[in-house]
Amino acid sequence: MKPKLDTRTTQIDVEKCVRAAGNRFDLIISGAQRLRELKKIAQEKNGFATAVDPLLEVQNNTIDIQEYLKKVK
């Protein structure tokens, strides 16, 4: 039997993220925009960014999701 892996995806409450964004489409669009920014920053610092990072930021209210929607729309 394989041991259960503890991943960061288990920390994400998708419904909370959707409520913060308004709907799933806006969550995806704004999350993708934020991920692009995080990847640029990580590349400069020789780090990495994953798709989980923007979702955690939305869930924890550390970013203004409406700001990212304005950049895209």
N, C-alpha and C positions, 0 to 999 in steps of 0.2 A: 504494500500500500504506500503510495506516494504521500509525503508530507504536504499539508496545505500551505501554499505560498501566500504570504501577506503582501499584497500589492497596493499601490496607491489608488487604483481604480475602485477598491472597496470603500474608500473614503468619500467618494463622490455621491451626493444625493442629487440625482438627475432632476427630480421633480422640483427641488429647491432652485436649481439652476434655471429651469424653464420658467418658473414663476418670476425670477429676477429679470429674465430676458423678455418676457411677454409671450413668446411662443418658441417652438423648437427651431424653426427656420432662423429666427433672429439669433438664437443661441449659437447655431452652427456658423452663421456668417460672422458674428462678432468674435467668436472663439477662434476662427481661422485667422482673422485679422490680428488678433492678439498673439497667436502662435507665430505668425510671421515676424512680428516685432521681437518676440522672445528669442527666436532663432537668430536674428541679426545680433542681438546683444550677446547671446551665448557664443556665437562664432567669433566675436571680437575678444571674448574672454577665454576662448578655447574650452568652452563647456558644451552643454547640450540642453535642448528643451524638448519636451514631449507634449503630446496632445492633452495630457491630463493637467498640465500646469495651468492653462487658461480656465479650464473648468473649475479647478480648485479656487482660482482667484475670483471667479464669478460667485461661487458658492459662499466664499468668505467675505464678499463685498469689498475686496481690496482694489477692484477696478470699477470704473463707471461704464457699464455696458452700453449705455445710450451714446456715449462718446465714440465707441467703436462702430456702432451702427451708423452714425453720422458720417464717418470716414468712408464707409462702403456704399451707402445708399445715395 
